[in-house]
Amino acid sequence: MSAVLDFIGSVFGYVLWFFFDLFDNYSLAIVCFSVIIRAIFFPLDIKAKMVAAKSAKSFAKQAAISKMYKDNPQKQLEETQKLREKEGTSGGGGSFFQTIFQLVSMLGIFRAIIKPLTNMFHISADKVNSAISKLPSLASSGVDIIKGYEQLNIVKCAPDHFDVFDMFNKSEISDILDFNKGFNFFGLDFSLTPNKFHIFSIVWLIPFFCILTSLISIFINQKVSGMKEMPGCFKFGPFLMVLPAVYFAVNMPIAVGFYTLVSNIIMIAETLIIAKFFSPAKLVAKSEAARISRLLDEEGKVKKK
């Protein structure tokens, strides 16, 4: 699994390095990367919102079936399945794959961020391992080394310790120095992890806005899809999905949380665009009309036979 994630991180690293090289700023590179990822997810988002709207619309009927057959679970399951097939809500609508793709992209961007030497600069593993072996001596001399983020440590230490990292050639050192300068957001070091700082430290701004935009995104999405009308277990379930975002934003480098923050902002804008130009309610009505038309055509063919 680690090798797969490193491969994905390496692919993402090429994209991130392209935009970093273009703007000489890592925050702008992450913004551009996020736009590309959200553009890939856009068709899946439309379909997922259609399924959510259909589910919300048919929930009252499912509740009636549950009440009618409350003493007969088997019959309740059968009738519910019939209703889902009739209403066209039996499929996952791509939401499962969407969730998987989003998780994979998050883990991939994480690998690209914490391993910039191998996944962005594509420096050989032998050189990287040789550089990592120098970190303990730097730590013993008083240099602050963050455990678990060895390659980021090298990027941070390289400007003041050229002599230690003599395994890199001039081109590689130049890339590392450029990255060191651009690896910040308004002076905020993207390699820092919030959980190592006091709760009132400025580094907690990224996790705070990351969580806030996640909640806003879910709220707007529910309002657009009609999910707000559903019972608590369905209505509040999506809010549990904020927990992984919280974990990533708090326990990993700020760059990871910044990626989530930017993605959330894009998703909010995307949801509003979908609501205006690709209204789930209208798309559901159109899909329903097409489904009824197909059923009538099939029924007509059967009668002719």
C-alpha atoms as a printed R data frame, in Angstrom:
    type eleno elety resid chain resno       x      y       z
1   ATOM     1    CA   MET     A     1   0.000  0.000   0.000
2   ATOM     2    CA   SER     A     2   2.854  2.345   0.854
3   ATOM     3    CA   ALA     A     3   4.375  1.806  -2.596
4   ATOM     4    CA   VAL     A     4   1.027  2.598  -4.259
5   ATOM     5    CA   LEU     A     5   0.637  5.824  -2.274
6   ATOM     6    CA   ASP     A     6   4.224  6.809  -3.072
7   ATOM     7    CA   PHE     A     7   3.477  6.248  -6.766
8   ATOM     8    CA   ILE     A     8   0.377  8.466  -6.536
9   ATOM     9    CA   GLY     A     9   2.383 10.998  -4.548
10  ATOM    10    CA   SER     A    10   5.039 10.959  -7.259
11  ATOM    11    CA   VAL     A    11   2.435 11.635  -9.973
12  ATOM    12    CA   PHE     A    12   0.920 14.450  -7.906
13  ATOM    13    CA   GLY     A    13   4.439 15.704  -7.256
14  ATOM    14    CA   TYR     A    14   4.999 16.335 -10.979
15  ATOM    15    CA   VAL     A    15   1.838 18.481 -11.068
16  ATOM    16    CA   LEU     A    16   2.734 20.366  -7.897
17  ATOM    17    CA   TRP     A    17   6.277 21.002  -9.102
18  ATOM    18    CA   PHE     A    18   4.972 22.285 -12.458
19  ATOM    19    CA   PHE     A    19   2.823 24.905 -10.743
20  ATOM    20    CA   PHE     A    20   5.487 25.688  -8.157
21  ATOM    21    CA   ASP     A    21   8.018 26.243 -10.919
22  ATOM    22    CA   LEU     A    22   5.461 28.450 -12.668
23  ATOM    23    CA   PHE     A    23   4.586 30.672  -9.678
24  ATOM    24    CA   ASP     A    24   7.563 30.057  -7.364
25  ATOM    25    CA   ASN     A    25   5.030 29.761  -4.535
26  ATOM    26    CA   TYR     A    26   3.792 26.517  -2.973
27  ATOM    27    CA   SER     A    27   0.443 27.881  -1.761
28  ATOM    28    CA   LEU     A    28  -0.467 28.890  -5.344
29  ATOM    29    CA   ALA     A    29   0.689 25.473  -6.555
30  ATOM    30    CA   ILE     A    30  -1.688 23.785  -4.088
31  ATOM    31    CA   VAL     A    31  -4.553 26.076  -5.180
32  ATOM    32    CA   CYS     A    32  -4.017 25.139  -8.847
33  ATOM    33    CA   PHE     A    33  -3.699 21.460  -7.964
34  ATOM    34    CA   SER     A    34  -6.950 21.627  -5.949
35  ATOM    35    CA   VAL     A    35  -8.788 23.198  -8.883
36  ATOM    36    CA   ILE     A    36  -7.682 20.326 -11.139
37  ATOM    37    CA   ILE     A    37  -8.776 17.663  -8.616
38  ATOM    38    CA   ARG     A    38 -12.187 19.316  -8.087
39  ATOM    39    CA   ALA     A    39 -12.665 19.598 -11.871
40  ATOM    40    CA   ILE     A    40 -12.109 15.823 -12.132
41  ATOM    41    CA   PHE     A    41 -14.684 15.221  -9.384
42  ATOM    42    CA   PHE     A    42 -17.251 17.649 -10.842
43  ATOM    43    CA   PRO     A    43 -19.268 15.090 -12.915
44  ATOM    44    CA   LEU     A    44 -19.322 12.707  -9.922
45  ATOM    45    CA   ASP     A    45 -20.518 15.543  -7.681
46  ATOM    46    CA   ILE     A    46 -23.467 16.268  -9.961
47  ATOM    47    CA   LYS     A    47 -24.467 12.599 -10.026
48  ATOM    48    CA   ALA     A    48 -24.036 12.223  -6.253
49  ATOM    49    CA   LYS     A    49 -26.262 15.255  -5.645
50  ATOM    50    CA   MET     A    50 -28.903 13.815  -7.974
51  ATOM    51    CA   VAL     A    51 -28.905 10.565  -5.992
52  ATOM    52    CA   ALA     A    52 -29.136 12.507  -2.720
53  ATOM    53    CA   ALA     A    53 -32.097 14.507  -4.041
54  ATOM    54    CA   LYS     A    54 -33.855 11.325  -5.162
55  ATOM    55    CA   SER     A    55 -33.203  9.675  -1.797
56  ATOM    56    CA   ALA     A    56 -34.602 12.669   0.086
57  ATOM    57    CA   LYS     A    57 -37.679 12.675  -2.158
58  ATOM    58    CA   SER     A    58 -38.448  8.981  -1.625
59  ATOM    59    CA   PHE     A    59 -37.635  8.853   2.092
60  ATOM    60    CA   ALA     A    60 -41.251  9.571   3.161
61  ATOM    61    CA   LYS     A    61 -42.373  6.527   1.159
62  ATOM    62    CA   GLN     A    62 -39.658  4.385   2.749
63  ATOM    63    CA   ALA     A    63 -40.760  5.556   6.201
64  ATOM    64    CA   ALA     A    64 -44.339  4.527   5.379
65  ATOM    65    CA   ILE     A    65 -43.153  1.064   4.304
66  ATOM    66    CA   SER     A    66 -41.121  0.683   7.516
67  ATOM    67    CA   LYS     A    67 -44.207  1.561   9.567
68  ATOM    68    CA   MET     A    68 -46.512 -0.713   7.577
69  ATOM    69    CA   TYR     A    69 -44.229 -3.757   7.824
70  ATOM    70    CA   LYS     A    70 -42.573 -3.046  11.182
71  ATOM    71    CA   ASP     A    71 -43.344 -6.608  12.335
72  ATOM    72    CA   ASN     A    72 -42.120 -8.205   9.126
73  ATOM    73    CA   PRO     A    73 -38.467 -7.209   8.459
74  ATOM    74    CA   GLN     A    74 -38.181 -9.443   5.389
75  ATOM    75    CA   LYS     A    75 -41.246 -7.913   3.730
76  ATOM    76    CA   GLN     A    76 -40.043 -4.461   4.721
77  ATOM    77    CA   LEU     A    77 -36.698 -5.099   3.013
78  ATOM    78    CA   GLU     A    78 -38.390 -6.448  -0.130
79  ATOM    79    CA   GLU     A    79 -40.790 -3.511  -0.448
80  ATOM    80    CA   THR     A    80 -38.034 -0.991   0.254
81  ATOM    81    CA   GLN     A    81 -35.884 -2.551  -2.450
82  ATOM    82    CA   LYS     A    82 -38.814 -2.413  -4.898
83  ATOM    83    CA   LEU     A    83 -39.329  1.249  -4.090
84  ATOM    84    CA   ARG     A    84 -35.643  2.022  -4.591
85  ATOM    85    CA   GLU     A    85 -35.668  0.310  -7.959
86  ATOM    86    CA   LYS     A    86 -38.867  2.124  -8.941
87  ATOM    87    CA   GLU     A    87 -37.555  5.500  -7.805
88  ATOM    88    CA   GLY     A    88 -34.107  4.864  -9.266
89  ATOM    89    CA   THR     A    89 -32.257  5.240  -5.977
90  ATOM    90    CA   SER     A    90 -30.840  1.720  -5.591
91  ATOM    91    CA   GLY     A    91 -27.417  2.601  -6.999
92  ATOM    92    CA   GLY     A    92 -24.654  4.432  -5.237
93  ATOM    93    CA   GLY     A    93 -24.524  7.051  -7.947
94  ATOM    94    CA   GLY     A    94 -20.750  7.184  -7.861
95  ATOM    95    CA   SER     A    95 -20.683  8.510  -4.292
96  ATOM    96    CA   PHE     A    96 -18.696  5.494  -3.058
97  ATOM    97    CA   PHE     A    97 -16.053  5.914  -5.742
98  ATOM    98    CA   GLN     A    98 -16.086  9.656  -5.167
99  ATOM    99    CA   THR     A    99 -15.265  9.107  -1.484
100 ATOM   100    CA   ILE     A   100 -12.501  6.652  -2.373
101 ATOM   101    CA   PHE     A   101 -10.991  9.037  -4.949
102 ATOM   102    CA   GLN     A   102 -11.058 11.899  -2.455
103 ATOM   103    CA   LEU     A   103  -9.348  9.791   0.206
104 ATOM   104    CA   VAL     A   104  -6.722  8.589  -2.261
105 ATOM   105    CA   SER     A   105  -6.097 12.167  -3.437
106 ATOM   106    CA   MET     A   106  -5.702 13.290   0.186
107 ATOM   107    CA   LEU     A   107  -3.198 10.522   0.937
108 ATOM   108    CA   GLY     A   108  -1.447 11.185  -2.382
109 ATOM   109    CA   ILE     A   109  -1.077 14.896  -1.698
110 ATOM   110    CA   PHE     A   110   0.150 14.025   1.797
111 ATOM   111    CA   ARG     A   111   2.893 11.834   0.318
112 ATOM   112    CA   ALA     A   112   3.841 14.523  -2.186
113 ATOM   113    CA   ILE     A   113   4.053 17.114   0.600
114 ATOM   114    CA   ILE     A   114   6.048 15.135   3.177
115 ATOM   115    CA   LYS     A   115   8.391 13.618   0.582
116 ATOM   116    CA   PRO     A   116   9.216 16.520  -1.754
117 ATOM   117    CA   LEU     A   117  12.736 15.272  -2.562
118 ATOM   118    CA   THR     A   118  11.532 11.998  -4.069
119 ATOM   119    CA   ASN     A   119   8.008 12.937  -5.187
120 ATOM   120    CA   MET     A   120   8.488 16.518  -6.433
121 ATOM   121    CA   PHE     A   121  12.185 16.810  -7.328
122 ATOM   122    CA   HIS     A   122  12.464 13.078  -8.084
123 ATOM   123    CA   ILE     A   123  15.931 12.843  -6.584
124 ATOM   124    CA   SER     A   124  17.273  9.293  -6.353
125 ATOM   125    CA   ALA     A   125  16.413  7.286  -3.235
126 ATOM   126    CA   ASP     A   126  20.115  6.663  -2.512
127 ATOM   127    CA   LYS     A   127  20.856 10.391  -2.279
128 ATOM   128    CA   VAL     A   128  17.751 11.026  -0.178
129 ATOM   129    CA   ASN     A   129  18.601  8.197   2.231
130 ATOM   130    CA   SER     A   130  22.156  9.497   2.492
131 ATOM   131    CA   ALA     A   131  20.816 12.958   3.381
132 ATOM   132    CA   ILE     A   132  18.405 11.506   5.948
133 ATOM   133    CA   SER     A   133  21.291  9.710   7.648
134 ATOM   134    CA   LYS     A   134  22.834 13.142   8.355
135 ATOM   135    CA   LEU     A   135  19.813 14.391  10.341
136 ATOM   136    CA   PRO     A   136  20.714 12.733  13.703
137 ATOM   137    CA   SER     A   137  24.035 14.597  13.798
138 ATOM   138    CA   LEU     A   138  22.207 17.873  13.078
139 ATOM   139    CA   ALA     A   139  19.685 17.114  15.841
140 ATOM   140    CA   SER     A   140  22.524 16.463  18.292
141 ATOM   141    CA   SER     A   141  23.988 19.866  17.440
142 ATOM   142    CA   GLY     A   142  20.744 21.613  18.381
143 ATOM   143    CA   VAL     A   143  18.903 21.783  15.044
144 ATOM   144    CA   ASP     A   144  15.132 21.290  15.450
145 ATOM   145    CA   ILE     A   145  14.257 18.064  13.627
146 ATOM   146    CA   ILE     A   146  10.611 16.951  13.311
147 ATOM   147    CA   LYS     A   147  10.366 13.172  13.519
148 ATOM   148    CA   GLY     A   148   8.478 11.532  10.658
149 ATOM   149    CA   TYR     A   149   9.082 14.359   8.199
150 ATOM   150    CA   GLU     A   150  12.706 13.729   7.291
151 ATOM   151    CA   GLN     A   151  12.573 15.147   3.764
152 ATOM   152    CA   LEU     A   152  10.889 18.333   4.949
153 ATOM   153    CA   ASN     A   153  13.616 18.634   7.576
154 ATOM   154    CA   ILE     A   154  16.233 18.458   4.851
155 ATOM   155    CA   VAL     A   155  14.467 21.233   2.904
156 ATOM   156    CA   LYS     A   156  14.404 23.408   6.046
157 ATOM   157    CA   CYS     A   157  18.026 22.705   7.031
158 ATOM   158    CA   ALA     A   158  19.674 22.802   3.599
159 ATOM   159    CA   PRO     A   159  20.233 26.603   3.372
160 ATOM   160    CA   ASP     A   160  22.321 26.627   6.564
161 ATOM   161    CA   HIS     A   161  24.015 23.250   6.103
162 ATOM   162    CA   PHE     A   162  25.281 22.971   2.525
163 ATOM   163    CA   ASP     A   163  28.360 21.120   3.696
164 ATOM   164    CA   VAL     A   164  26.275 18.368   5.342
165 ATOM   165    CA   PHE     A   165  24.165 17.747   2.229
166 ATOM   166    CA   ASP     A   166  27.008 17.535  -0.254
167 ATOM   167    CA   MET     A   167  25.418 14.468  -1.888
168 ATOM   168    CA   PHE     A   168  23.128 16.748  -3.932
169 ATOM   169    CA   ASN     A   169  24.330 18.341  -7.161
170 ATOM   170    CA   LYS     A   170  24.020 22.068  -7.945
171 ATOM   171    CA   SER     A   171  20.707 21.682  -9.772
172 ATOM   172    CA   GLU     A   172  19.167 19.725  -6.905
173 ATOM   173    CA   ILE     A   173  20.428 22.200  -4.313
174 ATOM   174    CA   SER     A   174  18.971 25.039  -6.402
175 ATOM   175    CA   ASP     A   175  15.553 23.320  -6.463
176 ATOM   176    CA   ILE     A   176  15.664 22.709  -2.706
177 ATOM   177    CA   LEU     A   177  16.582 26.347  -1.994
178 ATOM   178    CA   ASP     A   178  13.794 27.655  -4.246
179 ATOM   179    CA   PHE     A   179  11.343 25.338  -2.544
180 ATOM   180    CA   ASN     A   180  12.544 26.458   0.891
181 ATOM   181    CA   LYS     A   181  11.784 30.083  -0.004
182 ATOM   182    CA   GLY     A   182   8.358 29.348  -1.490
183 ATOM   183    CA   PHE     A   183   7.201 26.859   1.135
184 ATOM   184    CA   ASN     A   184   5.194 29.402   3.124
185 ATOM   185    CA   PHE     A   185   1.882 31.233   3.160
186 ATOM   186    CA   PHE     A   186   2.184 34.889   4.209
187 ATOM   187    CA   GLY     A   187   5.206 33.951   6.293
188 ATOM   188    CA   LEU     A   188   3.606 30.782   7.716
189 ATOM   189    CA   ASP     A   189   5.889 27.740   7.371
190 ATOM   190    CA   PHE     A   190   3.899 25.016   5.576
191 ATOM   191    CA   SER     A   191   6.042 22.272   7.123
192 ATOM   192    CA   LEU     A   192   4.813 22.974  10.676
193 ATOM   193    CA   THR     A   193   2.265 20.690  12.345
194 ATOM   194    CA   PRO     A   194  -0.383 22.470  14.501
195 ATOM   195    CA   ASN     A   195  -0.472 19.797  17.238
196 ATOM   196    CA   LYS     A   196   3.050 20.791  18.257
197 ATOM   197    CA   PHE     A   197   1.988 24.369  19.067
198 ATOM   198    CA   HIS     A   198  -0.234 26.112  21.616
199 ATOM   199    CA   ILE     A   199  -3.915 26.237  20.652
200 ATOM   200    CA   PHE     A   200  -3.753 30.043  20.314
201 ATOM   201    CA   SER     A   201  -0.769 29.921  17.948
202 ATOM   202    CA   ILE     A   202  -1.251 31.336  14.459
203 ATOM   203    CA   VAL     A   203  -0.584 27.884  12.966
204 ATOM   204    CA   TRP     A   204  -4.046 26.834  14.210
205 ATOM   205    CA   LEU     A   205  -5.740 29.236  11.798
206 ATOM   206    CA   ILE     A   206  -5.492 26.707   8.961
207 ATOM   207    CA   PRO     A   207  -7.150 23.840  10.948
208 ATOM   208    CA   PHE     A   208  -9.824 26.262  12.232
209 ATOM   209    CA   PHE     A   209 -10.814 27.470   8.764
210 ATOM   210    CA   CYS     A   210 -10.445 23.932   7.417
211 ATOM   211    CA   ILE     A   211 -13.059 22.661   9.900
212 ATOM   212    CA   LEU     A   212 -15.302 25.710   9.428
213 ATOM   213    CA   THR     A   213 -15.380 25.411   5.629
214 ATOM   214    CA   SER     A   214 -15.993 21.642   5.900
215 ATOM   215    CA   LEU     A   215 -19.110 22.302   8.006
216 ATOM   216    CA   ILE     A   216 -20.311 25.085   5.693
217 ATOM   217    CA   SER     A   217 -19.794 22.850   2.645
218 ATOM   218    CA   ILE     A   218 -21.855 20.029   4.182
219 ATOM   219    CA   PHE     A   219 -24.616 22.430   5.293
220 ATOM   220    CA   ILE     A   220 -24.939 24.008   1.828
221 ATOM   221    CA   ASN     A   221 -24.793 20.618   0.132
222 ATOM   222    CA   GLN     A   222 -27.636 19.295   2.325
223 ATOM   223    CA   LYS     A   223 -29.740 22.374   1.636
224 ATOM   224    CA   VAL     A   224 -29.254 22.066  -2.129
225 ATOM   225    CA   SER     A   225 -29.893 18.300  -2.258
226 ATOM   226    CA   GLY     A   226 -32.842 18.296   0.168
227 ATOM   227    CA   MET     A   227 -31.041 16.107   2.720
228 ATOM   228    CA   LYS     A   228 -31.936 18.566   5.509
229 ATOM   229    CA   GLU     A   229 -35.464 17.168   5.468
230 ATOM   230    CA   MET     A   230 -34.272 13.679   6.365
231 ATOM   231    CA   PRO     A   231 -34.056 12.261   9.926
232 ATOM   232    CA   GLY     A   232 -31.075 12.936  12.165
233 ATOM   233    CA   CYS     A   233 -29.111  9.760  11.411
234 ATOM   234    CA   PHE     A   234 -29.086 10.680   7.722
235 ATOM   235    CA   LYS     A   235 -28.916 14.436   8.169
236 ATOM   236    CA   PHE     A   236 -26.074 14.493  10.694
237 ATOM   237    CA   GLY     A   237 -24.151 11.476   9.374
238 ATOM   238    CA   PRO     A   238 -22.215 13.511   6.765
239 ATOM   239    CA   PHE     A   239 -20.906 15.777   9.519
240 ATOM   240    CA   LEU     A   240 -18.918 12.790  10.810
241 ATOM   241    CA   MET     A   241 -16.893 13.039   7.604
242 ATOM   242    CA   VAL     A   242 -15.394 16.222   9.045
243 ATOM   243    CA   LEU     A   243 -13.419 14.115  11.529
244 ATOM   244    CA   PRO     A   244 -10.820 12.884   8.985
245 ATOM   245    CA   ALA     A   245 -10.333 16.485   7.832
246 ATOM   246    CA   VAL     A   246  -9.805 17.520  11.447
247 ATOM   247    CA   TYR     A   247  -7.221 14.762  11.941
248 ATOM   248    CA   PHE     A   248  -5.288 15.678   8.779
249 ATOM   249    CA   ALA     A   249  -5.393 19.416   9.516
250 ATOM   250    CA   VAL     A   250  -4.234 19.067  13.139
251 ATOM   251    CA   ASN     A   251  -1.696 16.241  12.972
252 ATOM   252    CA   MET     A   252  -0.031 16.789   9.595
253 ATOM   253    CA   PRO     A   253   1.957 19.655   8.030
254 ATOM   254    CA   ILE     A   254  -0.026 22.836   7.434
255 ATOM   255    CA   ALA     A   255   0.291 22.265   3.683
256 ATOM   256    CA   VAL     A   256  -2.064 19.269   3.977
257 ATOM   257    CA   GLY     A   257  -4.630 21.318   5.908
258 ATOM   258    CA   PHE     A   258  -4.249 24.149   3.388
259 ATOM   259    CA   TYR     A   259  -5.041 21.719   0.566
260 ATOM   260    CA   THR     A   260  -8.220 20.647   2.421
261 ATOM   261    CA   LEU     A   261  -9.154 24.283   3.073
262 ATOM   262    CA   VAL     A   262  -8.770 25.247  -0.590
263 ATOM   263    CA   SER     A   263 -10.697 22.133  -1.685
264 ATOM   264    CA   ASN     A   264 -13.533 23.017   0.699
265 ATOM   265    CA   ILE     A   265 -13.779 26.562  -0.659
266 ATOM   266    CA   ILE     A   266 -13.864 25.219  -4.215
267 ATOM   267    CA   MET     A   267 -16.530 22.657  -3.226
268 ATOM   268    CA   ILE     A   268 -18.708 25.398  -1.731
269 ATOM   269    CA   ALA     A   269 -18.469 27.419  -4.942
270 ATOM   270    CA   GLU     A   270 -19.027 24.244  -6.955
271 ATOM   271    CA   THR     A   271 -22.187 23.359  -4.989
272 ATOM   272    CA   LEU     A   272 -23.612 26.851  -5.540
273 ATOM   273    CA   ILE     A   273 -22.843 26.588  -9.269
274 ATOM   274    CA   ILE     A   274 -24.507 23.173  -9.456
275 ATOM   275    CA   ALA     A   275 -27.555 24.538  -7.603
276 ATOM   276    CA   LYS     A   276 -27.869 27.395 -10.107
277 ATOM   277    CA   PHE     A   277 -27.052 25.729 -13.408
278 ATOM   278    CA   PHE     A   278 -27.422 21.988 -12.683
279 ATOM   279    CA   SER     A   279 -30.208 22.004 -10.088
280 ATOM   280    CA   PRO     A   280 -30.446 18.458  -8.630
281 ATOM   281    CA   ALA     A   281 -34.235 18.840  -8.369
282 ATOM   282    CA   LYS     A   282 -34.515 19.680 -12.091
283 ATOM   283    CA   LEU     A   283 -32.085 16.951 -13.068
284 ATOM   284    CA   VAL     A   284 -34.033 14.442 -10.958
285 ATOM   285    CA   ALA     A   285 -37.304 15.522 -12.588
286 ATOM   286    CA   LYS     A   286 -35.743 15.183 -16.039
287 ATOM   287    CA   SER     A   287 -34.282 11.786 -15.143
288 ATOM   288    CA   GLU     A   288 -37.633 10.672 -13.706
289 ATOM   289    CA   ALA     A   289 -39.463 11.727 -16.879
290 ATOM   290    CA   ALA     A   290 -36.985  9.787 -19.011
291 ATOM   291    CA   ARG     A   291 -37.337  6.719 -16.749
292 ATOM   292    CA   ILE     A   292 -41.159  6.790 -16.928
293 ATOM   293    CA   SER     A   293 -40.962  7.203 -20.699
294 ATOM   294    CA   ARG     A   294 -38.742  4.097 -20.946
295 ATOM   295    CA   LEU     A   295 -41.150  2.109 -18.744
296 ATOM   296    CA   LEU     A   296 -44.106  3.142 -20.901
297 ATOM   297    CA   ASP     A   297 -42.222  2.158 -24.064
298 ATOM   298    CA   GLU     A   298 -41.346 -1.231 -22.578
299 ATOM   299    CA   GLU     A   299 -44.935 -1.742 -21.441
300 ATOM   300    CA   GLY     A   300 -46.178 -0.865 -24.920
301 ATOM   301    CA   LYS     A   301 -43.811 -3.385 -26.523
302 ATOM   302    CA   VAL     A   302 -45.000 -6.114 -24.129
303 ATOM   303    CA   LYS     A   303 -48.663 -5.442 -24.963
304 ATOM   304    CA   LYS     A   304 -47.959 -5.610 -28.701
305 ATOM   305    CA   LYS     A   305 -46.432 -9.055 -28.218
